[in-house]
Amino acid sequence: MAAEYAAIEDAAVELIQAGVAPTDPRAVELMDRQFKAVSAFWTPNRESFTGLGQNYVDHPDFKARYDAKHPVLAEFLRDAMAAYAEQRMA
């Protein structure tokens, strides 16, 4: 599972570097992988999946981890997860 999380994060960094918005279908599709990875441990609903993304920005440990990969990765994940929840978990 760690390899899948790393692959998702790396793919998100590639999207950021390509100038892809978190609401773009490619980002939303990537968050489908994120949702499936998270669901291996618990099944989030729309609110909790969005909240998890917000936690990536708000919690210092998550923020530092994602900032180490890319300075806006936490925010990108938060926004893409919210877009996924809005579009696919309604």
HTML snippet that shows the backbone in 3Dmol.js (N, CA, C, O; Angstrom):
<script src="https://3Dmol.org/build/3Dmol-min.js"></script>
<div id="view" style="width:600px;height:400px;position:relative"></div>
<script>
const pdb = `
ATOM      1  N   MET A   1       0.823  -1.183   0.000  1.00  0.00           N
ATOM      2  CA  MET A   1       0.000   0.000   0.000  1.00  0.00           C
ATOM      3  C   MET A   1       0.883   1.269   0.000  1.00  0.00           C
ATOM      4  O   MET A   1       0.528   2.283  -0.601  1.00  0.00           O
ATOM      5  N   ALA A   2       2.011   1.190   0.669  1.00  0.00           N
ATOM      6  CA  ALA A   2       2.905   2.346   0.690  1.00  0.00           C
ATOM      7  C   ALA A   2       3.354   2.716  -0.719  1.00  0.00           C
ATOM      8  O   ALA A   2       3.478   3.895  -1.049  1.00  0.00           O
ATOM      9  N   ALA A   3       3.596   1.702  -1.547  1.00  0.00           N
ATOM     10  CA  ALA A   3       4.007   1.966  -2.926  1.00  0.00           C
ATOM     11  C   ALA A   3       2.884   2.655  -3.704  1.00  0.00           C
ATOM     12  O   ALA A   3       3.153   3.531  -4.525  1.00  0.00           O
ATOM     13  N   GLU A   4       1.646   2.275  -3.461  1.00  0.00           N
ATOM     14  CA  GLU A   4       0.522   2.910  -4.149  1.00  0.00           C
ATOM     15  C   GLU A   4       0.378   4.362  -3.714  1.00  0.00           C
ATOM     16  O   GLU A   4       0.170   5.240  -4.551  1.00  0.00           O
ATOM     17  N   TYR A   5       0.488   4.625  -2.409  1.00  0.00           N
ATOM     18  CA  TYR A   5       0.423   6.013  -1.942  1.00  0.00           C
ATOM     19  C   TYR A   5       1.538   6.849  -2.578  1.00  0.00           C
ATOM     20  O   TYR A   5       1.298   7.974  -3.016  1.00  0.00           O
ATOM     21  N   ALA A   6       2.744   6.304  -2.628  1.00  0.00           N
ATOM     22  CA  ALA A   6       3.862   7.031  -3.237  1.00  0.00           C
ATOM     23  C   ALA A   6       3.604   7.283  -4.715  1.00  0.00           C
ATOM     24  O   ALA A   6       3.910   8.364  -5.219  1.00  0.00           O
ATOM     25  N   ALA A   7       3.047   6.305  -5.414  1.00  0.00           N
ATOM     26  CA  ALA A   7       2.744   6.466  -6.841  1.00  0.00           C
ATOM     27  C   ALA A   7       1.673   7.537  -7.056  1.00  0.00           C
ATOM     28  O   ALA A   7       1.761   8.324  -7.998  1.00  0.00           O
ATOM     29  N   ILE A   8       0.677   7.566  -6.196  1.00  0.00           N
ATOM     30  CA  ILE A   8      -0.370   8.601  -6.291  1.00  0.00           C
ATOM     31  C   ILE A   8       0.233   9.978  -6.065  1.00  0.00           C
ATOM     32  O   ILE A   8      -0.047  10.916  -6.812  1.00  0.00           O
ATOM     33  N   GLU A   9       1.052  10.098  -5.043  1.00  0.00           N
ATOM     34  CA  GLU A   9       1.695  11.383  -4.756  1.00  0.00           C
ATOM     35  C   GLU A   9       2.589  11.827  -5.904  1.00  0.00           C
ATOM     36  O   GLU A   9       2.577  12.997  -6.286  1.00  0.00           O
ATOM     37  N   ASP A  10       3.362  10.903  -6.454  1.00  0.00           N
ATOM     38  CA  ASP A  10       4.233  11.240  -7.585  1.00  0.00           C
ATOM     39  C   ASP A  10       3.414  11.676  -8.798  1.00  0.00           C
ATOM     40  O   ASP A  10       3.784  12.619  -9.497  1.00  0.00           O
ATOM     41  N   ALA A  11       2.309  10.991  -9.041  1.00  0.00           N
ATOM     42  CA  ALA A  11       1.436  11.359 -10.163  1.00  0.00           C
ATOM     43  C   ALA A  11       0.814  12.737  -9.922  1.00  0.00           C
ATOM     44  O   ALA A  11       0.650  13.515 -10.861  1.00  0.00           O
ATOM     45  N   ALA A  12       0.472  13.036  -8.683  1.00  0.00           N
ATOM     46  CA  ALA A  12      -0.081  14.356  -8.359  1.00  0.00           C
ATOM     47  C   ALA A  12       0.961  15.445  -8.598  1.00  0.00           C
ATOM     48  O   ALA A  12       0.635  16.511  -9.120  1.00  0.00           O
ATOM     49  N   VAL A  13       2.200  15.185  -8.223  1.00  0.00           N
ATOM     50  CA  VAL A  13       3.273  16.159  -8.468  1.00  0.00           C
ATOM     51  C   VAL A  13       3.427  16.385  -9.977  1.00  0.00           C
ATOM     52  O   VAL A  13       3.611  17.519 -10.418  1.00  0.00           O
ATOM     53  N   GLU A  14       3.353  15.335 -10.750  1.00  0.00           N
ATOM     54  CA  GLU A  14       3.432  15.494 -12.212  1.00  0.00           C
ATOM     55  C   GLU A  14       2.296  16.374 -12.730  1.00  0.00           C
ATOM     56  O   GLU A  14       2.513  17.219 -13.598  1.00  0.00           O
ATOM     57  N   LEU A  15       1.093  16.180 -12.202  1.00  0.00           N
ATOM     58  CA  LEU A  15      -0.033  17.017 -12.617  1.00  0.00           C
ATOM     59  C   LEU A  15       0.202  18.473 -12.233  1.00  0.00           C
ATOM     60  O   LEU A  15      -0.056  19.378 -13.026  1.00  0.00           O
ATOM     61  N   ILE A  16       0.689  18.693 -11.024  1.00  0.00           N
ATOM     62  CA  ILE A  16       0.988  20.063 -10.576  1.00  0.00           C
ATOM     63  C   ILE A  16       1.999  20.703 -11.515  1.00  0.00           C
ATOM     64  O   ILE A  16       1.808  21.834 -11.960  1.00  0.00           O
ATOM     65  N   GLN A  17       3.070  19.987 -11.815  1.00  0.00           N
ATOM     66  CA  GLN A  17       4.126  20.521 -12.670  1.00  0.00           C
ATOM     67  C   GLN A  17       3.634  20.784 -14.089  1.00  0.00           C
ATOM     68  O   GLN A  17       4.179  21.639 -14.787  1.00  0.00           O
ATOM     69  N   ALA A  18       2.609  20.056 -14.516  1.00  0.00           N
ATOM     70  CA  ALA A  18       2.037  20.257 -15.851  1.00  0.00           C
ATOM     71  C   ALA A  18       0.979  21.362 -15.853  1.00  0.00           C
ATOM     72  O   ALA A  18       0.415  21.686 -16.897  1.00  0.00           O
ATOM     73  N   GLY A  19       0.717  21.935 -14.686  1.00  0.00           N
ATOM     74  CA  GLY A  19      -0.254  23.024 -14.595  1.00  0.00           C
ATOM     75  C   GLY A  19      -1.703  22.560 -14.590  1.00  0.00           C
ATOM     76  O   GLY A  19      -2.605  23.337 -14.905  1.00  0.00           O
ATOM     77  N   VAL A  20      -1.932  21.318 -14.242  1.00  0.00           N
ATOM     78  CA  VAL A  20      -3.287  20.760 -14.214  1.00  0.00           C
ATOM     79  C   VAL A  20      -3.988  21.213 -12.931  1.00  0.00           C
ATOM     80  O   VAL A  20      -3.417  21.132 -11.843  1.00  0.00           O
ATOM     81  N   ALA A  21      -5.202  21.680 -13.065  1.00  0.00           N
ATOM     82  CA  ALA A  21      -5.987  22.120 -11.914  1.00  0.00           C
ATOM     83  C   ALA A  21      -6.502  20.913 -11.125  1.00  0.00           C
ATOM     84  O   ALA A  21      -6.723  19.848 -11.702  1.00  0.00           O
ATOM     85  N   PRO A  22      -6.693  21.068  -9.825  1.00  0.00           N
ATOM     86  CA  PRO A  22      -7.207  19.960  -9.012  1.00  0.00           C
ATOM     87  C   PRO A  22      -8.604  19.504  -9.418  1.00  0.00           C
ATOM     88  O   PRO A  22      -9.014  18.389  -9.093  1.00  0.00           O
ATOM     89  N   THR A  23      -9.330  20.355 -10.122  1.00  0.00           N
ATOM     90  CA  THR A  23     -10.676  20.008 -10.573  1.00  0.00           C
ATOM     91  C   THR A  23     -10.685  19.363 -11.961  1.00  0.00           C
ATOM     92  O   THR A  23     -11.734  18.929 -12.437  1.00  0.00           O
ATOM     93  N   ASP A  24      -9.537  19.299 -12.599  1.00  0.00           N
ATOM     94  CA  ASP A  24      -9.414  18.691 -13.927  1.00  0.00           C
ATOM     95  C   ASP A  24      -9.766  17.204 -13.831  1.00  0.00           C
ATOM     96  O   ASP A  24      -9.473  16.563 -12.822  1.00  0.00           O
ATOM     97  N   PRO A  25     -10.387  16.659 -14.865  1.00  0.00           N
ATOM     98  CA  PRO A  25     -10.728  15.230 -14.842  1.00  0.00           C
ATOM     99  C   PRO A  25      -9.552  14.301 -14.562  1.00  0.00           C
ATOM    100  O   PRO A  25      -9.736  13.239 -13.967  1.00  0.00           O
ATOM    101  N   ARG A  26      -8.355  14.682 -14.978  1.00  0.00           N
ATOM    102  CA  ARG A  26      -7.184  13.837 -14.698  1.00  0.00           C
ATOM    103  C   ARG A  26      -6.881  13.787 -13.201  1.00  0.00           C
ATOM    104  O   ARG A  26      -6.513  12.739 -12.669  1.00  0.00           O
ATOM    105  N   ALA A  27      -7.037  14.921 -12.532  1.00  0.00           N
ATOM    106  CA  ALA A  27      -6.816  14.961 -11.084  1.00  0.00           C
ATOM    107  C   ALA A  27      -7.913  14.203 -10.351  1.00  0.00           C
ATOM    108  O   ALA A  27      -7.645  13.478  -9.393  1.00  0.00           O
ATOM    109  N   VAL A  28      -9.141  14.374 -10.803  1.00  0.00           N
ATOM    110  CA  VAL A  28     -10.258  13.665 -10.182  1.00  0.00           C
ATOM    111  C   VAL A  28     -10.087  12.156 -10.351  1.00  0.00           C
ATOM    112  O   VAL A  28     -10.343  11.390  -9.421  1.00  0.00           O
ATOM    113  N   GLU A  29      -9.659  11.737 -11.524  1.00  0.00           N
ATOM    114  CA  GLU A  29      -9.417  10.311 -11.764  1.00  0.00           C
ATOM    115  C   GLU A  29      -8.300   9.786 -10.857  1.00  0.00           C
ATOM    116  O   GLU A  29      -8.387   8.666 -10.353  1.00  0.00           O
ATOM    117  N   LEU A  30      -7.268  10.578 -10.651  1.00  0.00           N
ATOM    118  CA  LEU A  30      -6.199  10.179  -9.739  1.00  0.00           C
ATOM    119  C   LEU A  30      -6.742  10.021  -8.321  1.00  0.00           C
ATOM    120  O   LEU A  30      -6.308   9.138  -7.582  1.00  0.00           O
ATOM    121  N   MET A  31      -7.678  10.867  -7.948  1.00  0.00           N
ATOM    122  CA  MET A  31      -8.255  10.771  -6.609  1.00  0.00           C
ATOM    123  C   MET A  31      -9.137   9.540  -6.461  1.00  0.00           C
ATOM    124  O   MET A  31      -9.431   9.126  -5.339  1.00  0.00           O
ATOM    125  N   ASP A  32      -9.561   8.950  -7.564  1.00  0.00           N
ATOM    126  CA  ASP A  32     -10.243   7.664  -7.476  1.00  0.00           C
ATOM    127  C   ASP A  32      -9.274   6.620  -6.938  1.00  0.00           C
ATOM    128  O   ASP A  32      -9.650   5.774  -6.128  1.00  0.00           O
ATOM    129  N   ARG A  33      -8.042   6.682  -7.385  1.00  0.00           N
ATOM    130  CA  ARG A  33      -7.003   5.792  -6.842  1.00  0.00           C
ATOM    131  C   ARG A  33      -6.783   6.083  -5.363  1.00  0.00           C
ATOM    132  O   ARG A  33      -6.636   5.163  -4.559  1.00  0.00           O
ATOM    133  N   GLN A  34      -6.761   7.370  -5.005  1.00  0.00           N
ATOM    134  CA  GLN A  34      -6.584   7.768  -3.608  1.00  0.00           C
ATOM    135  C   GLN A  34      -7.730   7.209  -2.759  1.00  0.00           C
ATOM    136  O   GLN A  34      -7.505   6.665  -1.677  1.00  0.00           O
ATOM    137  N   PHE A  35      -8.952   7.349  -3.261  1.00  0.00           N
ATOM    138  CA  PHE A  35     -10.113   6.845  -2.534  1.00  0.00           C
ATOM    139  C   PHE A  35     -10.007   5.328  -2.335  1.00  0.00           C
ATOM    140  O   PHE A  35     -10.267   4.824  -1.242  1.00  0.00           O
ATOM    141  N   LYS A  36      -9.631   4.617  -3.375  1.00  0.00           N
ATOM    142  CA  LYS A  36      -9.495   3.160  -3.273  1.00  0.00           C
ATOM    143  C   LYS A  36      -8.382   2.777  -2.297  1.00  0.00           C
ATOM    144  O   LYS A  36      -8.521   1.805  -1.554  1.00  0.00           O
ATOM    145  N   ALA A  37      -7.296   3.519  -2.292  1.00  0.00           N
ATOM    146  CA  ALA A  37      -6.201   3.237  -1.365  1.00  0.00           C
ATOM    147  C   ALA A  37      -6.648   3.465   0.077  1.00  0.00           C
ATOM    148  O   ALA A  37      -6.387   2.639   0.952  1.00  0.00           O
ATOM    149  N   VAL A  38      -7.317   4.583   0.315  1.00  0.00           N
ATOM    150  CA  VAL A  38      -7.829   4.875   1.658  1.00  0.00           C
ATOM    151  C   VAL A  38      -8.845   3.812   2.074  1.00  0.00           C
ATOM    152  O   VAL A  38      -8.877   3.391   3.231  1.00  0.00           O
ATOM    153  N   SER A  39      -9.668   3.387   1.128  1.00  0.00           N
ATOM    154  CA  SER A  39     -10.727   2.419   1.424  1.00  0.00           C
ATOM    155  C   SER A  39     -10.195   1.041   1.801  1.00  0.00           C
ATOM    156  O   SER A  39     -10.953   0.198   2.281  1.00  0.00           O
ATOM    157  N   ALA A  40      -8.920   0.804   1.593  1.00  0.00           N
ATOM    158  CA  ALA A  40      -8.323  -0.447   2.048  1.00  0.00           C
ATOM    159  C   ALA A  40      -8.285  -0.499   3.575  1.00  0.00           C
ATOM    160  O   ALA A  40      -8.189  -1.577   4.161  1.00  0.00           O
ATOM    161  N   PHE A  41      -8.362   0.663   4.213  1.00  0.00           N
ATOM    162  CA  PHE A  41      -8.289   0.746   5.670  1.00  0.00           C
ATOM    163  C   PHE A  41      -9.621   1.123   6.305  1.00  0.00           C
ATOM    164  O   PHE A  41      -9.950   0.645   7.391  1.00  0.00           O
ATOM    165  N   TRP A  42     -10.379   1.967   5.642  1.00  0.00           N
ATOM    166  CA  TRP A  42     -11.719   2.375   6.097  1.00  0.00           C
ATOM    167  C   TRP A  42     -12.438   2.983   4.902  1.00  0.00           C
ATOM    168  O   TRP A  42     -11.794   3.438   3.957  1.00  0.00           O
ATOM    169  N   THR A  43     -13.744   2.996   4.934  1.00  0.00           N
ATOM    170  CA  THR A  43     -14.505   3.506   3.798  1.00  0.00           C
ATOM    171  C   THR A  43     -15.034   4.892   4.123  1.00  0.00           C
ATOM    172  O   THR A  43     -16.016   5.033   4.852  1.00  0.00           O
ATOM    173  N   PRO A  44     -14.381   5.916   3.581  1.00  0.00           N
ATOM    174  CA  PRO A  44     -14.833   7.274   3.875  1.00  0.00           C
ATOM    175  C   PRO A  44     -16.101   7.617   3.103  1.00  0.00           C
ATOM    176  O   PRO A  44     -16.348   7.103   2.012  1.00  0.00           O
ATOM    177  N   ASN A  45     -16.889   8.492   3.698  1.00  0.00           N
ATOM    178  CA  ASN A  45     -18.009   9.070   2.974  1.00  0.00           C
ATOM    179  C   ASN A  45     -17.547  10.410   2.398  1.00  0.00           C
ATOM    180  O   ASN A  45     -16.385  10.790   2.542  1.00  0.00           O
ATOM    181  N   ARG A  46     -18.443  11.099   1.765  1.00  0.00           N
ATOM    182  CA  ARG A  46     -18.089  12.362   1.109  1.00  0.00           C
ATOM    183  C   ARG A  46     -17.458  13.347   2.095  1.00  0.00           C
ATOM    184  O   ARG A  46     -16.429  13.956   1.802  1.00  0.00           O
ATOM    185  N   GLU A  47     -18.074  13.494   3.247  1.00  0.00           N
ATOM    186  CA  GLU A  47     -17.588  14.455   4.238  1.00  0.00           C
ATOM    187  C   GLU A  47     -16.230  14.054   4.803  1.00  0.00           C
ATOM    188  O   GLU A  47     -15.344  14.896   4.946  1.00  0.00           O
ATOM    189  N   SER A  48     -16.064  12.781   5.122  1.00  0.00           N
ATOM    190  CA  SER A  48     -14.795  12.362   5.731  1.00  0.00           C
ATOM    191  C   SER A  48     -13.654  12.343   4.716  1.00  0.00           C
ATOM    192  O   SER A  48     -12.506  12.601   5.078  1.00  0.00           O
ATOM    193  N   PHE A  49     -13.950  12.041   3.456  1.00  0.00           N
ATOM    194  CA  PHE A  49     -12.892  12.079   2.443  1.00  0.00           C
ATOM    195  C   PHE A  49     -12.428  13.513   2.218  1.00  0.00           C
ATOM    196  O   PHE A  49     -11.231  13.774   2.097  1.00  0.00           O
ATOM    197  N   THR A  50     -13.376  14.435   2.163  1.00  0.00           N
ATOM    198  CA  THR A  50     -13.034  15.856   2.043  1.00  0.00           C
ATOM    199  C   THR A  50     -12.265  16.312   3.283  1.00  0.00           C
ATOM    200  O   THR A  50     -11.289  17.055   3.176  1.00  0.00           O
ATOM    201  N   GLY A  51     -12.704  15.870   4.448  1.00  0.00           N
ATOM    202  CA  GLY A  51     -12.030  16.223   5.696  1.00  0.00           C
ATOM    203  C   GLY A  51     -10.610  15.686   5.764  1.00  0.00           C
ATOM    204  O   GLY A  51      -9.716  16.346   6.294  1.00  0.00           O
ATOM    205  N   LEU A  52     -10.403  14.494   5.232  1.00  0.00           N
ATOM    206  CA  LEU A  52      -9.048  13.938   5.193  1.00  0.00           C
ATOM    207  C   LEU A  52      -8.139  14.821   4.356  1.00  0.00           C
ATOM    208  O   LEU A  52      -7.003  15.097   4.739  1.00  0.00           O
ATOM    209  N   GLY A  53      -8.646  15.265   3.206  1.00  0.00           N
ATOM    210  CA  GLY A  53      -7.860  16.175   2.377  1.00  0.00           C
ATOM    211  C   GLY A  53      -7.523  17.473   3.103  1.00  0.00           C
ATOM    212  O   GLY A  53      -6.410  17.987   2.988  1.00  0.00           O
ATOM    213  N   GLN A  54      -8.490  17.997   3.847  1.00  0.00           N
ATOM    214  CA  GLN A  54      -8.236  19.218   4.626  1.00  0.00           C
ATOM    215  C   GLN A  54      -7.190  18.954   5.694  1.00  0.00           C
ATOM    216  O   GLN A  54      -6.364  19.819   5.988  1.00  0.00           O
ATOM    217  N   ASN A  55      -7.221  17.765   6.275  1.00  0.00           N
ATOM    218  CA  ASN A  55      -6.239  17.395   7.287  1.00  0.00           C
ATOM    219  C   ASN A  55      -4.820  17.390   6.721  1.00  0.00           C
ATOM    220  O   ASN A  55      -3.867  17.685   7.441  1.00  0.00           O
ATOM    221  N   TYR A  56      -4.674  17.058   5.446  1.00  0.00           N
ATOM    222  CA  TYR A  56      -3.353  17.086   4.812  1.00  0.00           C
ATOM    223  C   TYR A  56      -2.738  18.482   4.860  1.00  0.00           C
ATOM    224  O   TYR A  56      -1.516  18.626   4.913  1.00  0.00           O
ATOM    225  N   VAL A  57      -3.572  19.490   4.843  1.00  0.00           N
ATOM    226  CA  VAL A  57      -3.104  20.879   4.889  1.00  0.00           C
ATOM    227  C   VAL A  57      -2.964  21.358   6.330  1.00  0.00           C
ATOM    228  O   VAL A  57      -2.006  22.052   6.670  1.00  0.00           O
ATOM    229  N   ASP A  58      -3.922  20.984   7.173  1.00  0.00           N
ATOM    230  CA  ASP A  58      -3.980  21.521   8.537  1.00  0.00           C
ATOM    231  C   ASP A  58      -3.042  20.843   9.527  1.00  0.00           C
ATOM    232  O   ASP A  58      -2.554  21.494  10.450  1.00  0.00           O
ATOM    233  N   HIS A  59      -2.784  19.564   9.357  1.00  0.00           N
ATOM    234  CA  HIS A  59      -1.958  18.841  10.323  1.00  0.00           C
ATOM    235  C   HIS A  59      -0.484  19.031   9.970  1.00  0.00           C
ATOM    236  O   HIS A  59      -0.073  18.728   8.850  1.00  0.00           O
ATOM    237  N   PRO A  60       0.301  19.519  10.900  1.00  0.00           N
ATOM    238  CA  PRO A  60       1.713  19.817  10.594  1.00  0.00           C
ATOM    239  C   PRO A  60       2.515  18.631  10.061  1.00  0.00           C
ATOM    240  O   PRO A  60       3.375  18.810   9.198  1.00  0.00           O
ATOM    241  N   ASP A  61       2.251  17.440  10.553  1.00  0.00           N
ATOM    242  CA  ASP A  61       3.007  16.276  10.091  1.00  0.00           C
ATOM    243  C   ASP A  61       2.685  15.937   8.636  1.00  0.00           C
ATOM    244  O   ASP A  61       3.588  15.686   7.837  1.00  0.00           O
ATOM    245  N   PHE A  62       1.391  15.931   8.298  1.00  0.00           N
ATOM    246  CA  PHE A  62       1.009  15.689   6.906  1.00  0.00           C
ATOM    247  C   PHE A  62       1.559  16.789   6.009  1.00  0.00           C
ATOM    248  O   PHE A  62       2.128  16.517   4.952  1.00  0.00           O
ATOM    249  N   LYS A  63       1.383  18.027   6.441  1.00  0.00           N
ATOM    250  CA  LYS A  63       1.810  19.178   5.631  1.00  0.00           C
ATOM    251  C   LYS A  63       3.310  19.088   5.338  1.00  0.00           C
ATOM    252  O   LYS A  63       3.733  19.267   4.196  1.00  0.00           O
ATOM    253  N   ALA A  64       4.097  18.815   6.349  1.00  0.00           N
ATOM    254  CA  ALA A  64       5.551  18.721   6.169  1.00  0.00           C
ATOM    255  C   ALA A  64       5.911  17.578   5.224  1.00  0.00           C
ATOM    256  O   ALA A  64       6.808  17.713   4.392  1.00  0.00           O
ATOM    257  N   ARG A  65       5.213  16.463   5.353  1.00  0.00           N
ATOM    258  CA  ARG A  65       5.484  15.308   4.492  1.00  0.00           C
ATOM    259  C   ARG A  65       5.213  15.644   3.033  1.00  0.00           C
ATOM    260  O   ARG A  65       6.021  15.342   2.155  1.00  0.00           O
ATOM    261  N   TYR A  66       4.075  16.267   2.785  1.00  0.00           N
ATOM    262  CA  TYR A  66       3.733  16.607   1.404  1.00  0.00           C
ATOM    263  C   TYR A  66       4.576  17.771   0.886  1.00  0.00           C
ATOM    264  O   TYR A  66       4.963  17.776  -0.282  1.00  0.00           O
ATOM    265  N   ASP A  67       4.862  18.744   1.728  1.00  0.00           N
ATOM    266  CA  ASP A  67       5.709  19.862   1.315  1.00  0.00           C
ATOM    267  C   ASP A  67       7.096  19.387   0.891  1.00  0.00           C
ATOM    268  O   ASP A  67       7.730  20.001   0.032  1.00  0.00           O
ATOM    269  N   ALA A  68       7.561  18.305   1.486  1.00  0.00           N
ATOM    270  CA  ALA A  68       8.873  17.770   1.128  1.00  0.00           C
ATOM    271  C   ALA A  68       8.887  17.254  -0.314  1.00  0.00           C
ATOM    272  O   ALA A  68       9.934  17.242  -0.962  1.00  0.00           O
ATOM    273  N   LYS A  69       7.736  16.832  -0.807  1.00  0.00           N
ATOM    274  CA  LYS A  69       7.641  16.352  -2.191  1.00  0.00           C
ATOM    275  C   LYS A  69       7.387  17.492  -3.169  1.00  0.00           C
ATOM    276  O   LYS A  69       7.949  17.518  -4.264  1.00  0.00           O
ATOM    277  N   HIS A  70       6.540  18.431  -2.768  1.00  0.00           N
ATOM    278  CA  HIS A  70       6.239  19.604  -3.600  1.00  0.00           C
ATOM    279  C   HIS A  70       5.546  20.635  -2.708  1.00  0.00           C
ATOM    280  O   HIS A  70       4.693  20.272  -1.898  1.00  0.00           O
ATOM    281  N   PRO A  71       5.902  21.915  -2.848  1.00  0.00           N
ATOM    282  CA  PRO A  71       5.378  22.943  -1.940  1.00  0.00           C
ATOM    283  C   PRO A  71       3.858  23.127  -1.939  1.00  0.00           C
ATOM    284  O   PRO A  71       3.321  23.703  -0.993  1.00  0.00           O
ATOM    285  N   VAL A  72       3.157  22.658  -2.960  1.00  0.00           N
ATOM    286  CA  VAL A  72       1.690  22.804  -2.957  1.00  0.00           C
ATOM    287  C   VAL A  72       0.977  21.449  -3.047  1.00  0.00           C
ATOM    288  O   VAL A  72      -0.214  21.393  -3.354  1.00  0.00           O
ATOM    289  N   LEU A  73       1.702  20.365  -2.781  1.00  0.00           N
ATOM    290  CA  LEU A  73       1.088  19.048  -2.907  1.00  0.00           C
ATOM    291  C   LEU A  73      -0.080  18.867  -1.939  1.00  0.00           C
ATOM    292  O   LEU A  73      -1.124  18.348  -2.333  1.00  0.00           O
ATOM    293  N   ALA A  74       0.072  19.278  -0.703  1.00  0.00           N
ATOM    294  CA  ALA A  74      -1.013  19.115   0.273  1.00  0.00           C
ATOM    295  C   ALA A  74      -2.272  19.846  -0.190  1.00  0.00           C
ATOM    296  O   ALA A  74      -3.375  19.304  -0.114  1.00  0.00           O
ATOM    297  N   GLU A  75      -2.102  21.064  -0.666  1.00  0.00           N
ATOM    298  CA  GLU A  75      -3.249  21.843  -1.131  1.00  0.00           C
ATOM    299  C   GLU A  75      -3.875  21.230  -2.387  1.00  0.00           C
ATOM    300  O   GLU A  75      -5.097  21.203  -2.534  1.00  0.00           O
ATOM    301  N   PHE A  76      -3.029  20.744  -3.278  1.00  0.00           N
ATOM    302  CA  PHE A  76      -3.529  20.097  -4.492  1.00  0.00           C
ATOM    303  C   PHE A  76      -4.350  18.863  -4.137  1.00  0.00           C
ATOM    304  O   PHE A  76      -5.447  18.672  -4.660  1.00  0.00           O
ATOM    305  N   LEU A  77      -3.821  18.028  -3.249  1.00  0.00           N
ATOM    306  CA  LEU A  77      -4.546  16.836  -2.832  1.00  0.00           C
ATOM    307  C   LEU A  77      -5.868  17.212  -2.168  1.00  0.00           C
ATOM    308  O   LEU A  77      -6.905  16.615  -2.456  1.00  0.00           O
ATOM    309  N   ARG A  78      -5.828  18.200  -1.281  1.00  0.00           N
ATOM    310  CA  ARG A  78      -7.061  18.648  -0.616  1.00  0.00           C
ATOM    311  C   ARG A  78      -8.113  19.046  -1.637  1.00  0.00           C
ATOM    312  O   ARG A  78      -9.261  18.608  -1.565  1.00  0.00           O
ATOM    313  N   ASP A  79      -7.714  19.875  -2.585  1.00  0.00           N
ATOM    314  CA  ASP A  79      -8.666  20.389  -3.565  1.00  0.00           C
ATOM    315  C   ASP A  79      -9.132  19.301  -4.525  1.00  0.00           C
ATOM    316  O   ASP A  79     -10.301  19.275  -4.909  1.00  0.00           O
ATOM    317  N   ALA A  80      -8.238  18.412  -4.913  1.00  0.00           N
ATOM    318  CA  ALA A  80      -8.618  17.321  -5.811  1.00  0.00           C
ATOM    319  C   ALA A  80      -9.521  16.318  -5.100  1.00  0.00           C
ATOM    320  O   ALA A  80     -10.448  15.778  -5.703  1.00  0.00           O
ATOM    321  N   MET A  81      -9.254  16.070  -3.828  1.00  0.00           N
ATOM    322  CA  MET A  81     -10.113  15.168  -3.068  1.00  0.00           C
ATOM    323  C   MET A  81     -11.507  15.769  -2.904  1.00  0.00           C
ATOM    324  O   MET A  81     -12.506  15.055  -2.987  1.00  0.00           O
ATOM    325  N   ALA A  82     -11.574  17.074  -2.673  1.00  0.00           N
ATOM    326  CA  ALA A  82     -12.876  17.743  -2.568  1.00  0.00           C
ATOM    327  C   ALA A  82     -13.620  17.671  -3.899  1.00  0.00           C
ATOM    328  O   ALA A  82     -14.829  17.441  -3.922  1.00  0.00           O
ATOM    329  N   ALA A  83     -12.904  17.868  -5.006  1.00  0.00           N
ATOM    330  CA  ALA A  83     -13.534  17.778  -6.327  1.00  0.00           C
ATOM    331  C   ALA A  83     -14.038  16.356  -6.573  1.00  0.00           C
ATOM    332  O   ALA A  83     -15.138  16.168  -7.092  1.00  0.00           O
ATOM    333  N   TYR A  84     -13.243  15.368  -6.206  1.00  0.00           N
ATOM    334  CA  TYR A  84     -13.657  13.966  -6.349  1.00  0.00           C
ATOM    335  C   TYR A  84     -14.921  13.707  -5.533  1.00  0.00           C
ATOM    336  O   TYR A  84     -15.880  13.117  -6.030  1.00  0.00           O
ATOM    337  N   ALA A  85     -14.914  14.152  -4.277  1.00  0.00           N
ATOM    338  CA  ALA A  85     -16.069  13.924  -3.406  1.00  0.00           C
ATOM    339  C   ALA A  85     -17.318  14.592  -3.981  1.00  0.00           C
ATOM    340  O   ALA A  85     -18.403  14.012  -3.962  1.00  0.00           O
ATOM    341  N   GLU A  86     -17.161  15.792  -4.484  1.00  0.00           N
ATOM    342  CA  GLU A  86     -18.303  16.511  -5.048  1.00  0.00           C
ATOM    343  C   GLU A  86     -18.830  15.830  -6.311  1.00  0.00           C
ATOM    344  O   GLU A  86     -20.041  15.719  -6.502  1.00  0.00           O
ATOM    345  N   GLN A  87     -17.932  15.384  -7.158  1.00  0.00           N
ATOM    346  CA  GLN A  87     -18.333  14.827  -8.447  1.00  0.00           C
ATOM    347  C   GLN A  87     -18.739  13.356  -8.398  1.00  0.00           C
ATOM    348  O   GLN A  87     -19.611  12.925  -9.152  1.00  0.00           O
ATOM    349  N   ARG A  88     -18.112  12.593  -7.516  1.00  0.00           N
ATOM    350  CA  ARG A  88     -18.316  11.143  -7.569  1.00  0.00           C
ATOM    351  C   ARG A  88     -18.933  10.540  -6.313  1.00  0.00           C
ATOM    352  O   ARG A  88     -19.280   9.358  -6.296  1.00  0.00           O
ATOM    353  N   MET A  89     -19.070  11.334  -5.278  1.00  0.00           N
ATOM    354  CA  MET A  89     -19.619  10.785  -4.037  1.00  0.00           C
ATOM    355  C   MET A  89     -20.938  11.454  -3.658  1.00  0.00           C
ATOM    356  O   MET A  89     -21.388  11.331  -2.520  1.00  0.00           O
ATOM    357  N   ALA A  90     -21.541  12.141  -4.574  1.00  0.00           N
ATOM    358  CA  ALA A  90     -22.778  12.884  -4.274  1.00  0.00           C
ATOM    359  C   ALA A  90     -23.940  11.977  -3.984  1.00  0.00           C
ATOM    360  O   ALA A  90     -25.043  12.453  -3.716  1.00  0.00           O
TER     361      ALA A  90
END
`;
const viewer = $3Dmol.createViewer("view");
viewer.addModel(pdb, "pdb");
viewer.setStyle({}, {cartoon: {color: "spectrum"}});
viewer.zoomTo();
viewer.render();
</script>
